[in-house]
Amino acid sequence: MITAAHPASWLTGVIADLPTPFNVDGAVDLSAFANLCERQIAAGASAIVVSETAGEASTLAPLEQDSIIRTAVGVAHGRTRVIAGVTSNATSKAIALARQAEAAGAHAALFVVPYYNRPMQSGIEEHFSAIADATDLPIILHDVPARTNRELADVTLVRLAQSRRFVGLRDASGDVARVARLRPHLPAGFRLLSGDDATPLGFVASGGDGWISMIANVAPGLCRGIFACCRQENWQAARALHKRLVSLETLLSREGVPALKVALSRLGLMGADLRLPLVEPEAAVAREVASAVAAIAEQSLAA
């Protein structure tokens, strides 16, 4: 059973960003989702992320998000932490979703930089500060400028991190040098996590604490092995293990959640159904994904 430890003790390693399975009629498949949660827990995950990028959060109704978080918390049953994604560019809606996640039993919330509105840095700072004032959940910030068209500037992050309510950053900027640049200015317990699967080795080598991953849904054991090698500074072994994931990683980076769902459906873990505006990839892409999954050694796919 987990304890009420500060996130600095568990917000580390490889944390899967779980997809949301749907039935053919478009409803959330909570049974398949529960199995995905259990697979990560069995692999020793310190935490799981639900209802975020891979979870198609922008297409979920609040009641669906609530049921997803509650399902994850129920499956975890004290064995791991549940990080709830909160996706909204409206501060009031983000606050409402944060309170909902807190009531559902989430252990932390992951908030993306407001998108589409194109706020100034002062607006981004006030947005996150208002959320911190409205919930007791530890807050992880998500900087993904390719999606939001706004970065979370270093100076803004440093100011926010002075509050103990902000405990980490999911950094999908692709700027590996940012870790070394930020570390001297952040509190000791503030966690820096890569936000994608393309930069984990360089990110951890530069002083990062781990990464939030889509590919960990496919190969949780192999991803944990890569992180263990990084922690031991056995970079040659880490690179050798990571090389086995490159083909699939490239496809996930290019094709996103549709490719992830194809990969997991090939493993019999869930269907490949999506919600508009996402659609299933073309047949040629699906074949590439199937080939990449098959190329990963069987032991790498073990839960």
Backbone bond lengths (Angstrom), bond angles and torsions (degrees), N, CA, C in turn:
res aa  C-N    CA-C-N  psi(-1)  N-CA   C-N-CA  omega(-1)  CA-C   N-CA-C  phi
1 M - - - 1.472 - - 1.520 110.37 -
2 I 1.321 116.25 141.64 1.449 120.00 179.08 1.517 109.98 -82.35
3 T 1.316 115.55 159.39 1.452 121.48 177.44 1.523 109.25 -113.98
4 A 1.323 115.55 172.17 1.466 120.18 -178.35 1.524 109.83 -81.45
5 A 1.314 116.60 58.83 1.463 121.28 -177.90 1.520 110.21 -80.97
6 H 1.340 115.52 156.83 1.458 119.88 174.57 1.520 108.41 -63.47
7 P 1.343 118.02 142.60 1.463 120.52 -178.41 1.517 114.56 -54.14
8 A 1.328 118.51 -22.97 1.468 119.96 178.79 1.514 111.64 -58.30
9 S 1.332 117.22 -24.36 1.463 120.27 -177.89 1.518 113.31 -84.36
10 W 1.324 117.63 -16.64 1.464 118.90 -177.18 1.534 114.56 -131.03
11 L 1.309 118.06 -12.70 1.466 120.49 -179.45 1.528 108.77 -83.06
12 T 1.307 115.23 73.76 1.455 121.76 -173.69 1.526 109.21 -159.22
13 G 1.318 116.53 166.62 1.463 120.08 178.84 1.515 112.29 82.84
14 V 1.324 115.78 -152.97 1.463 121.95 -178.50 1.525 108.74 -105.05
15 I 1.303 116.10 118.02 1.462 122.53 -176.26 1.522 108.15 -117.09
16 A 1.312 116.46 118.77 1.461 120.68 -176.84 1.520 111.68 -75.09
17 D 1.323 115.46 136.60 1.461 124.11 171.28 1.523 105.66 -93.08
18 L 1.335 116.48 100.56 1.463 120.90 -169.97 1.529 112.54 -76.70
19 P 1.339 116.80 138.47 1.462 120.24 172.86 1.519 110.53 -76.14
20 T 1.309 116.02 163.33 1.465 121.63 175.03 1.526 108.79 -102.49
21 P 1.333 118.65 112.08 1.470 119.56 177.67 1.534 110.89 -72.61
22 F 1.303 115.69 142.72 1.460 121.82 175.30 1.523 109.56 -120.94
23 N 1.338 115.63 148.57 1.464 120.48 171.23 1.524 108.99 -77.17
24 V 1.321 115.51 170.03 1.465 119.50 179.74 1.524 111.66 -63.04
25 D 1.347 116.69 -21.74 1.466 119.33 178.56 1.520 112.11 -89.53
26 G 1.349 116.69 3.40 1.452 121.02 175.16 1.510 115.53 94.39
27 A 1.322 118.62 -4.11 1.462 121.18 179.68 1.524 110.46 -80.45
28 V 1.327 116.26 154.10 1.462 120.61 176.48 1.523 109.14 -66.14
29 D 1.326 115.85 129.89 1.462 122.54 178.75 1.529 108.02 -92.49
30 L 1.323 116.38 89.16 1.459 120.92 -175.32 1.524 112.06 -68.58
31 S 1.301 118.16 -27.59 1.464 120.57 177.97 1.524 110.91 -66.18
32 A 1.330 116.23 -47.89 1.465 119.93 177.41 1.518 110.74 -64.36
33 F 1.335 116.42 -38.32 1.461 120.01 178.85 1.526 110.93 -62.99
34 A 1.320 116.55 -42.26 1.470 120.20 178.63 1.523 110.65 -60.21
35 N 1.328 116.51 -38.59 1.470 120.10 178.74 1.527 111.26 -65.63
36 L 1.335 117.28 -37.70 1.463 120.41 176.86 1.534 110.48 -63.60
37 C 1.322 116.39 -41.97 1.467 120.53 177.17 1.524 110.15 -60.69
38 E 1.316 116.82 -48.27 1.466 121.37 -177.78 1.523 111.19 -61.52
39 R 1.314 117.36 -36.61 1.467 120.94 179.92 1.525 110.68 -63.18
40 Q 1.318 116.78 -41.36 1.467 119.98 178.38 1.523 111.59 -68.61
41 I 1.308 116.72 -40.55 1.467 120.70 179.54 1.524 110.00 -64.13
42 A 1.333 116.63 -42.60 1.461 120.55 178.66 1.521 111.83 -63.13
43 A 1.347 116.27 -27.26 1.464 120.66 179.50 1.528 111.73 -82.67
44 G 1.338 116.84 -1.76 1.455 120.03 176.39 1.508 115.60 90.89
45 A 1.325 117.77 20.66 1.467 120.61 -178.37 1.523 110.77 -63.67
46 S 1.332 116.27 136.76 1.462 120.32 177.55 1.522 111.16 -77.45
47 A 1.342 116.14 -20.25 1.461 121.74 179.88 1.518 108.80 -162.78
48 I 1.325 115.81 163.28 1.462 122.20 172.34 1.522 107.76 -132.64
49 V 1.325 115.45 148.18 1.463 121.74 175.83 1.521 108.21 -105.72
50 V 1.316 116.27 130.01 1.461 120.68 179.72 1.526 109.34 -126.70
51 S 1.324 115.82 152.79 1.463 122.53 175.96 1.526 111.77 57.14
52 E 1.358 114.91 47.83 1.463 118.51 177.35 1.508 108.45 -129.16
53 T 1.323 119.36 -141.17 1.463 121.33 -172.97 1.515 111.97 -57.19
54 A 1.328 117.40 -56.39 1.467 120.45 -179.17 1.520 111.64 -66.97
55 G 1.326 116.55 -22.03 1.458 121.08 -178.27 1.509 114.68 -83.91
56 E 1.350 117.80 7.32 1.463 121.86 -179.88 1.532 110.76 52.30
57 A 1.342 115.79 44.23 1.458 120.82 -171.50 1.525 113.19 -58.28
58 S 1.329 117.07 -33.62 1.466 119.27 -176.55 1.523 112.55 -67.06
59 T 1.328 117.96 -14.68 1.465 121.28 179.46 1.521 112.47 -99.22
60 L 1.329 117.33 -1.44 1.460 120.96 -175.64 1.523 111.15 -92.97
61 A 1.324 115.78 138.39 1.459 120.64 172.41 1.528 108.79 -77.04
62 P 1.342 118.11 155.00 1.467 120.45 179.80 1.528 113.80 -52.73
63 L 1.317 118.16 -39.84 1.463 119.95 179.47 1.529 111.25 -67.12
64 E 1.329 116.87 -33.89 1.457 120.02 176.41 1.527 110.51 -67.60
65 Q 1.320 116.37 -43.19 1.461 119.57 177.53 1.524 110.63 -60.44
66 D 1.317 116.30 -41.52 1.463 120.76 179.03 1.523 111.00 -60.61
67 S 1.337 116.39 -44.92 1.467 119.46 -178.83 1.527 111.42 -67.21
68 I 1.329 117.15 -34.49 1.468 121.54 178.34 1.529 110.23 -66.14
69 I 1.329 116.70 -46.62 1.462 120.25 -179.50 1.526 110.00 -64.68
70 R 1.326 116.80 -44.65 1.468 119.81 -179.88 1.526 111.45 -63.44
71 T 1.323 116.94 -37.46 1.465 119.83 177.24 1.525 110.46 -63.82
72 A 1.320 116.47 -45.46 1.470 120.06 179.74 1.523 111.32 -61.84
73 V 1.322 116.57 -43.61 1.466 120.61 179.03 1.524 110.48 -63.06
74 G 1.325 116.24 -40.58 1.460 119.91 179.43 1.515 112.59 -66.12
75 V 1.321 116.69 -42.08 1.465 120.03 178.31 1.519 110.62 -67.21
76 A 1.319 116.48 -41.71 1.471 120.46 -179.55 1.521 110.59 -61.10
77 H 1.309 116.75 -41.93 1.473 122.53 174.55 1.535 111.16 45.60
78 G 1.317 115.68 45.44 1.447 120.37 176.76 1.511 115.64 81.88
79 R 1.350 117.97 5.22 1.463 120.01 -177.22 1.520 113.26 -92.89
80 T 1.303 117.33 -18.97 1.463 122.08 177.57 1.519 108.32 -155.99
81 R 1.333 116.54 172.80 1.455 120.88 -179.99 1.518 110.66 -97.78
82 V 1.313 115.62 149.73 1.461 122.40 178.57 1.521 108.56 -112.72
83 I 1.333 115.80 119.63 1.458 122.56 177.29 1.526 107.37 -101.94
84 A 1.303 116.95 118.29 1.462 121.40 -176.80 1.523 110.31 -93.59
85 G 1.320 116.38 124.64 1.448 120.66 174.37 1.516 110.85 -72.93
86 V 1.314 116.38 136.45 1.468 121.65 176.89 1.518 107.16 -123.69
87 T 1.313 116.09 107.05 1.457 121.58 -174.74 1.518 109.84 -112.69
88 S 1.321 115.62 104.76 1.460 120.42 173.70 1.517 108.87 -161.72
89 N 1.309 115.37 142.43 1.468 119.97 174.86 1.523 111.17 -98.02
90 A 1.331 116.47 7.06 1.466 122.06 174.78 1.523 107.77 -108.61
91 T 1.315 117.32 121.41 1.462 120.94 -175.18 1.527 111.59 -58.37
92 S 1.313 117.73 -43.18 1.465 120.51 -178.07 1.528 111.27 -63.14
93 K 1.335 116.61 -39.61 1.466 119.64 178.45 1.524 110.76 -69.63
94 A 1.326 117.20 -38.94 1.460 120.35 177.67 1.526 110.66 -61.49
95 I 1.316 116.99 -39.75 1.466 121.39 177.73 1.526 110.18 -63.79
96 A 1.325 116.85 -44.95 1.466 120.37 179.79 1.528 110.88 -61.43
97 L 1.338 116.80 -42.32 1.461 120.14 179.30 1.525 111.48 -68.12
98 A 1.331 116.54 -35.82 1.459 120.07 177.66 1.519 110.83 -64.03
99 R 1.321 116.69 -44.43 1.464 120.18 178.28 1.527 111.05 -64.19
100 Q 1.319 116.03 -37.06 1.462 120.01 176.96 1.525 110.61 -63.70
101 A 1.344 116.64 -43.99 1.467 120.90 179.13 1.522 110.95 -63.33
102 E 1.322 116.40 -39.66 1.467 120.41 178.74 1.523 110.23 -63.48
103 A 1.331 117.33 -44.30 1.461 121.39 179.58 1.523 111.52 -64.95
104 A 1.346 116.42 -29.85 1.467 121.11 -179.49 1.527 112.50 -78.24
105 G 1.332 117.83 -9.41 1.457 120.65 176.33 1.510 115.73 102.18
106 A 1.337 118.36 10.38 1.465 120.22 178.03 1.521 110.27 -61.48
107 H 1.335 114.79 151.49 1.460 120.37 -178.96 1.528 112.52 -94.57
108 A 1.308 117.57 -17.86 1.462 123.23 178.21 1.519 107.41 -163.00
109 A 1.332 115.53 164.79 1.465 120.44 178.30 1.522 109.14 -127.78
110 L 1.321 114.54 143.38 1.465 122.38 -178.51 1.528 107.80 -112.83
111 F 1.345 116.15 116.21 1.460 121.43 -174.01 1.520 110.45 -112.94
112 V 1.316 116.44 125.33 1.452 121.21 178.08 1.522 110.04 -82.28
113 V 1.330 116.17 149.99 1.462 121.44 173.46 1.532 108.56 -57.89
114 P 1.335 118.72 135.05 1.471 120.51 -178.91 1.533 111.54 -54.15
115 Y 1.306 114.73 132.67 1.456 122.57 -175.47 1.526 110.57 -108.02
116 Y 1.299 116.51 162.23 1.466 125.70 175.32 1.528 113.19 69.21
117 N 1.335 118.25 -43.29 1.465 120.82 -179.07 1.525 112.45 -66.31
118 R 1.336 117.00 -25.41 1.458 123.78 -177.97 1.537 111.74 57.39
119 P 1.329 117.77 55.49 1.467 119.86 -178.72 1.525 112.08 -71.32
120 M 1.328 115.23 156.19 1.459 121.00 171.63 1.526 108.56 -71.40
121 Q 1.346 116.34 166.33 1.461 119.67 179.37 1.531 110.98 -59.30
122 S 1.316 117.49 -36.79 1.463 119.72 178.16 1.521 110.95 -63.38
123 G 1.344 116.73 -36.05 1.458 120.77 177.28 1.517 111.71 -68.52
124 I 1.342 116.67 -40.52 1.464 120.91 177.49 1.533 109.98 -61.67
125 E 1.335 115.34 -43.25 1.466 119.58 -179.67 1.524 110.84 -64.03
126 E 1.323 117.58 -44.44 1.461 120.22 179.71 1.523 111.61 -66.95
127 H 1.328 116.99 -35.44 1.467 121.88 176.71 1.531 110.18 -57.84
128 F 1.312 116.44 -51.75 1.463 119.94 -177.67 1.527 111.59 -70.79
129 S 1.318 117.71 -35.05 1.464 120.21 178.49 1.524 110.94 -65.28
130 A 1.329 117.19 -38.81 1.460 120.75 177.86 1.524 110.99 -63.72
131 I 1.327 116.19 -39.51 1.465 120.13 177.60 1.530 110.39 -64.49
132 A 1.335 116.39 -43.69 1.466 120.58 -179.59 1.522 111.41 -61.13
133 D 1.330 117.17 -32.43 1.459 121.33 179.06 1.521 112.48 -74.78
134 A 1.342 116.62 -15.92 1.464 120.69 -171.55 1.529 113.94 -104.31
135 T 1.332 118.04 -9.20 1.462 120.60 -178.05 1.520 109.08 -142.50
136 D 1.325 115.42 153.37 1.464 120.57 177.23 1.525 112.25 -94.55
137 L 1.327 117.80 0.04 1.457 120.20 -179.53 1.529 111.11 -68.35
138 P 1.334 118.08 141.36 1.469 119.79 168.30 1.524 108.99 -60.31
139 I 1.318 117.12 142.01 1.461 121.75 -173.36 1.524 110.29 -114.25
140 I 1.336 114.85 127.93 1.467 123.09 172.54 1.526 106.52 -108.50
141 L 1.311 116.40 130.37 1.460 121.36 -179.69 1.523 109.98 -92.25
142 H 1.318 116.61 146.16 1.462 121.91 -179.33 1.524 108.99 -122.44
143 D 1.319 115.17 111.00 1.464 121.79 179.89 1.517 108.86 -104.60
144 V 1.334 116.60 108.74 1.462 121.35 -178.74 1.523 108.45 -137.28
145 P 1.333 117.33 74.15 1.473 121.53 -172.13 1.521 114.30 -58.81
146 A 1.331 118.54 -26.69 1.461 119.98 178.69 1.528 111.37 -63.43
147 R 1.333 117.07 -26.31 1.464 120.94 179.94 1.527 112.21 -98.98
148 T 1.320 117.48 -34.14 1.462 120.38 -173.09 1.521 113.76 -94.50
149 N 1.344 116.56 -16.90 1.467 122.16 -176.40 1.524 111.97 62.71
150 R 1.322 116.23 17.32 1.453 122.74 174.07 1.524 107.80 -144.32
151 E 1.320 116.96 131.35 1.454 120.39 176.20 1.519 110.27 -89.39
152 L 1.326 114.64 158.62 1.451 121.19 168.42 1.525 105.68 -94.92
153 A 1.323 116.68 100.45 1.459 121.36 -173.89 1.531 110.89 -61.69
154 D 1.320 115.73 149.16 1.464 120.61 -179.66 1.523 111.07 -53.48
155 V 1.311 116.99 -45.70 1.455 119.96 -176.34 1.525 111.25 -64.32
156 T 1.334 117.41 -35.15 1.465 121.10 177.75 1.516 110.17 -67.69
157 L 1.330 116.47 -44.68 1.459 120.92 178.86 1.523 110.82 -60.27
158 V 1.320 117.03 -45.45 1.467 120.89 -178.26 1.527 110.67 -60.96
159 R 1.322 116.66 -40.81 1.476 119.40 179.10 1.527 110.45 -65.06
160 L 1.335 117.19 -45.62 1.458 120.35 -179.75 1.524 111.32 -62.65
161 A 1.321 116.41 -39.22 1.464 121.14 -175.38 1.522 112.93 -67.47
162 Q 1.319 118.16 -12.45 1.464 119.73 176.68 1.520 111.16 -68.02
163 S 1.331 116.44 -21.13 1.464 121.01 173.20 1.523 108.92 -86.56
164 R 1.317 117.37 133.71 1.463 121.41 -179.57 1.520 112.12 -68.63
165 R 1.321 117.68 -8.96 1.459 120.35 178.32 1.522 111.07 -69.57
166 F 1.335 116.61 -27.06 1.463 121.72 179.53 1.527 108.24 -96.04
167 V 1.334 116.17 117.81 1.470 119.98 -168.41 1.526 113.79 -114.43
168 G 1.331 118.24 -10.98 1.453 118.21 -177.94 1.510 113.07 -171.86
169 L 1.327 114.43 170.55 1.463 122.84 178.69 1.515 110.01 -131.00
170 R 1.318 117.02 129.30 1.460 122.52 165.48 1.522 106.35 -94.00
171 D 1.320 115.67 106.64 1.463 121.33 -171.61 1.524 110.71 -101.86
172 A 1.335 115.35 105.22 1.458 120.77 177.00 1.521 110.91 -108.59
173 S 1.327 115.93 28.65 1.464 119.80 179.43 1.526 112.03 -76.98
174 G 1.344 116.70 -21.36 1.462 121.13 -176.48 1.517 113.14 82.17
175 D 1.318 117.25 1.97 1.468 122.73 -178.47 1.529 108.74 -92.70
176 V 1.331 116.85 89.42 1.460 121.05 -177.14 1.524 111.40 -63.90
177 A 1.318 116.71 -32.44 1.466 120.32 -179.87 1.526 112.20 -65.57
178 R 1.307 116.99 -14.90 1.464 121.06 -178.10 1.526 112.12 -62.42
179 V 1.320 116.88 -31.88 1.468 120.60 -178.34 1.521 110.18 -58.60
180 A 1.326 116.41 -54.44 1.464 120.55 -178.99 1.527 111.29 -64.72
181 R 1.313 116.32 -32.27 1.463 120.76 -179.20 1.536 111.46 -69.42
182 L 1.341 116.05 -37.90 1.454 120.62 -175.62 1.521 113.79 -85.19
183 R 1.331 116.20 -35.98 1.462 120.63 -168.32 1.537 114.02 -49.85
184 P 1.333 119.87 -44.42 1.468 119.26 -177.91 1.531 114.10 -64.56
185 H 1.327 116.98 -16.82 1.461 120.56 -174.27 1.524 113.05 -104.92
186 L 1.334 117.43 1.64 1.453 121.66 -176.44 1.525 110.95 -109.44
187 P 1.331 117.53 152.91 1.461 120.37 175.84 1.530 110.74 -59.19
188 A 1.322 116.49 153.18 1.466 121.08 -174.89 1.523 112.62 -57.88
189 G 1.319 118.26 -34.81 1.460 120.46 -176.22 1.508 115.06 -89.06
190 F 1.325 118.28 1.30 1.462 121.10 -178.43 1.526 109.16 -77.13
191 R 1.337 116.84 126.62 1.457 122.21 -173.97 1.527 112.11 -97.60
192 L 1.331 114.60 135.68 1.462 121.83 177.28 1.526 108.53 -112.36
193 L 1.327 115.91 119.47 1.456 122.72 -177.00 1.519 109.86 -123.44
194 S 1.315 116.53 134.26 1.459 119.55 173.60 1.520 108.87 -64.40
195 G 1.322 115.86 143.55 1.452 119.70 -177.49 1.511 114.54 -96.56
196 D 1.323 118.38 4.87 1.455 119.81 179.31 1.520 109.73 -150.92
197 D 1.328 115.40 174.47 1.465 121.06 -175.27 1.517 113.07 -92.88
198 A 1.312 118.03 2.07 1.461 120.24 -178.31 1.522 112.64 -88.10
199 T 1.342 117.37 -19.07 1.464 120.27 -171.94 1.523 115.59 -121.81
200 P 1.314 121.77 12.84 1.467 119.33 -169.84 1.521 115.11 -64.28
201 L 1.329 118.17 -40.20 1.457 119.37 -176.54 1.523 110.74 -65.08
202 G 1.329 116.91 -49.53 1.453 120.05 178.60 1.517 111.87 -64.55
203 F 1.320 116.93 -34.99 1.452 121.89 -178.91 1.526 110.80 -66.14
204 V 1.327 116.50 -48.11 1.466 120.19 -179.59 1.524 110.41 -70.04
205 A 1.333 116.65 -38.47 1.467 119.94 178.46 1.527 111.30 -61.35
206 S 1.326 116.56 -28.01 1.465 121.00 -179.81 1.521 112.32 -85.91
207 G 1.333 116.87 -1.16 1.456 120.36 178.41 1.507 115.05 114.91
208 G 1.350 117.72 6.57 1.456 121.12 177.79 1.516 112.13 -69.46
209 D 1.324 115.43 161.35 1.469 121.37 -175.10 1.515 114.05 -98.63
210 G 1.338 117.61 -0.69 1.459 120.41 -179.41 1.513 110.14 146.98
211 W 1.340 115.52 -158.15 1.463 118.63 179.03 1.515 111.00 -154.86
212 I 1.337 114.87 149.74 1.458 122.67 173.52 1.510 106.36 -96.75
213 S 1.328 115.74 124.95 1.458 121.38 -159.02 1.516 114.31 -128.90
214 M 1.331 116.14 140.07 1.460 120.28 168.10 1.520 110.82 -83.94
215 I 1.339 117.03 -40.18 1.456 120.45 -173.58 1.531 111.89 -69.31
216 A 1.349 116.61 -18.91 1.464 119.56 176.41 1.522 111.63 -65.09
217 N 1.332 117.09 -20.05 1.462 119.63 173.24 1.526 111.27 -64.24
218 V 1.332 116.33 -31.16 1.461 121.47 -176.90 1.521 110.96 -87.84
219 A 1.318 117.02 -45.12 1.471 121.39 -174.12 1.523 110.59 -132.51
220 P 1.327 118.08 69.88 1.468 120.07 -176.77 1.519 113.45 -62.67
221 G 1.342 117.23 -39.32 1.462 120.00 -179.18 1.515 112.29 -65.33
222 L 1.314 116.92 -43.47 1.458 121.29 -179.97 1.528 110.28 -64.96
223 C 1.323 117.36 -41.44 1.467 120.25 179.20 1.521 111.23 -63.47
224 R 1.319 117.12 -40.62 1.465 119.20 177.50 1.523 110.53 -65.82
225 G 1.328 117.39 -34.66 1.462 120.66 176.56 1.515 111.84 -64.11
226 I 1.335 116.60 -39.89 1.463 120.90 177.92 1.526 109.89 -62.24
227 F 1.342 116.33 -45.17 1.462 119.23 -179.41 1.529 111.08 -64.60
228 A 1.321 117.49 -39.22 1.463 120.38 178.52 1.523 110.58 -60.76
229 C 1.324 117.03 -41.85 1.472 120.56 177.13 1.520 111.02 -63.30
230 C 1.335 116.51 -39.03 1.467 120.23 178.05 1.520 110.51 -62.68
231 R 1.312 116.69 -43.81 1.454 120.48 -179.35 1.532 111.43 -63.61
232 Q 1.322 116.10 -31.80 1.467 121.11 178.35 1.529 111.63 -85.23
233 E 1.342 115.67 -0.08 1.468 122.60 -176.85 1.524 111.79 58.39
234 N 1.316 114.98 30.75 1.464 121.19 174.15 1.525 106.83 -93.87
235 W 1.317 115.55 75.97 1.458 121.20 -171.49 1.521 112.10 -69.41
236 Q 1.310 117.63 -31.13 1.465 119.95 178.45 1.527 110.35 -63.37
237 A 1.336 116.38 -45.52 1.462 120.06 178.77 1.528 110.82 -66.92
238 A 1.330 116.39 -39.01 1.466 119.89 179.06 1.522 110.92 -61.58
239 R 1.328 116.22 -44.38 1.470 119.86 179.07 1.516 111.25 -64.76
240 A 1.333 117.49 -38.37 1.467 120.76 -179.85 1.524 110.59 -64.19
241 L 1.333 116.49 -42.34 1.465 119.91 178.50 1.524 111.03 -68.62
242 H 1.328 115.51 -42.58 1.468 119.67 -178.76 1.525 111.43 -63.22
243 K 1.318 116.68 -32.17 1.461 121.08 -178.90 1.521 111.13 -58.97
244 R 1.327 116.69 -30.58 1.465 120.27 -179.62 1.521 112.29 -68.63
245 L 1.326 116.55 -16.66 1.462 120.65 -178.04 1.520 113.74 -101.49
246 V 1.329 117.31 -6.49 1.462 120.37 -169.09 1.526 112.79 -60.49
247 S 1.320 117.68 -43.53 1.475 119.13 -178.10 1.518 111.72 -60.64
248 L 1.327 116.09 -47.83 1.459 119.23 179.69 1.522 110.54 -68.93
249 E 1.313 117.07 -39.68 1.464 121.48 178.35 1.527 110.87 -57.55
250 T 1.332 116.95 -42.63 1.458 121.24 179.56 1.522 110.94 -62.08
251 L 1.319 116.56 -41.18 1.460 120.72 179.45 1.529 111.56 -67.69
252 L 1.333 116.53 -41.22 1.457 119.56 179.38 1.524 110.65 -65.75
253 S 1.327 116.10 -38.05 1.463 119.92 178.38 1.519 111.09 -64.39
254 R 1.327 115.90 -38.35 1.462 120.75 -176.59 1.523 112.68 -81.26
255 E 1.336 116.42 -41.04 1.464 120.94 -171.06 1.528 113.63 -104.40
256 G 1.329 117.80 -17.55 1.456 121.43 175.40 1.517 115.01 72.58
257 V 1.334 114.37 -147.66 1.465 121.68 -173.33 1.533 113.38 -58.33
258 P 1.340 120.46 -38.30 1.468 118.41 177.83 1.527 112.70 -56.37
259 A 1.333 117.32 -40.08 1.461 119.95 178.53 1.522 111.17 -68.95
260 L 1.333 117.07 -38.51 1.468 120.34 177.73 1.517 110.62 -60.23
261 K 1.323 116.70 -43.50 1.461 119.25 -178.51 1.527 111.63 -68.21
262 V 1.322 116.84 -34.38 1.469 119.13 174.84 1.526 109.50 -62.86
263 A 1.336 116.46 -44.47 1.462 120.48 -179.47 1.523 111.03 -59.90
264 L 1.322 117.34 -45.60 1.458 120.71 -178.34 1.521 112.03 -70.99
265 S 1.324 116.04 -30.99 1.468 118.21 176.15 1.520 110.79 -68.93
266 R 1.343 117.77 -33.89 1.456 121.57 176.36 1.514 111.36 -64.54
267 L 1.322 116.63 -27.20 1.465 121.16 177.63 1.525 111.91 -88.50
268 G 1.323 116.94 -0.44 1.454 120.88 178.58 1.512 114.14 75.44
269 L 1.328 116.80 21.66 1.456 120.60 -174.83 1.525 113.01 -94.02
270 M 1.323 117.76 -22.65 1.462 122.05 -178.31 1.516 108.77 -170.61
271 G 1.320 116.50 168.16 1.449 120.13 173.39 1.517 110.66 -80.30
272 A 1.320 115.87 169.31 1.465 120.83 -177.98 1.523 112.28 -98.50
273 D 1.343 117.45 12.43 1.464 121.12 -176.03 1.527 111.40 -66.00
274 L 1.331 115.27 143.00 1.456 123.52 -178.15 1.521 109.66 -128.12
275 R 1.321 115.14 172.75 1.450 120.57 173.18 1.520 109.20 -113.70
276 L 1.315 115.27 140.30 1.456 119.99 175.25 1.523 110.05 -57.70
277 P 1.333 116.42 140.22 1.459 127.46 17.41 1.527 115.43 -87.88
278 L 1.340 119.22 1.63 1.460 119.86 175.93 1.521 109.80 -77.89
279 V 1.325 116.02 142.67 1.453 122.25 176.54 1.520 108.43 -133.51
280 E 1.323 115.99 164.15 1.456 120.12 -179.72 1.523 110.49 -63.69
281 P 1.324 117.57 144.48 1.463 120.08 -179.48 1.519 111.33 -67.35
282 E 1.325 115.73 162.14 1.455 120.24 177.21 1.529 110.50 -61.88
283 A 1.322 115.93 158.60 1.465 120.91 -175.17 1.523 112.09 -57.47
284 A 1.329 116.94 -37.73 1.468 119.73 -179.21 1.521 110.87 -64.75
285 V 1.326 116.75 -38.67 1.464 120.55 178.54 1.520 109.87 -68.39
286 A 1.330 116.81 -42.36 1.464 120.37 178.48 1.528 111.17 -59.61
287 R 1.315 116.69 -37.38 1.474 119.71 177.55 1.524 110.59 -67.07
288 E 1.335 116.62 -39.69 1.466 119.74 176.94 1.525 110.88 -60.56
289 V 1.318 115.83 -43.20 1.467 120.02 179.93 1.523 110.18 -63.49
290 A 1.328 116.57 -45.07 1.463 120.27 179.68 1.517 111.07 -60.50
291 S 1.317 117.00 -40.50 1.460 121.69 178.76 1.523 110.86 -64.97
292 A 1.328 116.83 -41.83 1.469 120.68 -179.86 1.515 111.35 -66.14
293 V 1.319 116.73 -38.79 1.469 120.27 177.82 1.530 109.75 -65.18
294 A 1.317 116.43 -44.40 1.469 120.69 -179.77 1.518 112.40 -63.49
295 A 1.333 116.46 -28.11 1.467 120.49 -177.44 1.529 112.41 -75.38
296 I 1.324 116.79 -18.75 1.461 120.21 178.53 1.532 107.85 -78.47
297 A 1.301 116.83 130.87 1.471 120.66 -176.66 1.513 111.58 -56.88
298 E 1.316 116.10 146.44 1.461 121.92 -175.45 1.521 111.57 -56.47
299 Q 1.316 117.63 -39.61 1.466 119.38 -178.91 1.510 112.21 -65.93
300 S 1.347 117.07 -22.91 1.459 120.65 178.97 1.519 111.10 -71.82
301 L 1.304 117.47 -21.23 1.460 121.65 -176.94 1.514 111.60 -93.11
302 A 1.305 117.59 -4.08 1.455 120.65 -178.49 1.527 109.67 -64.17
303 A 1.295 115.90 140.05 1.459 119.31 -179.42 1.513 110.88 -71.10
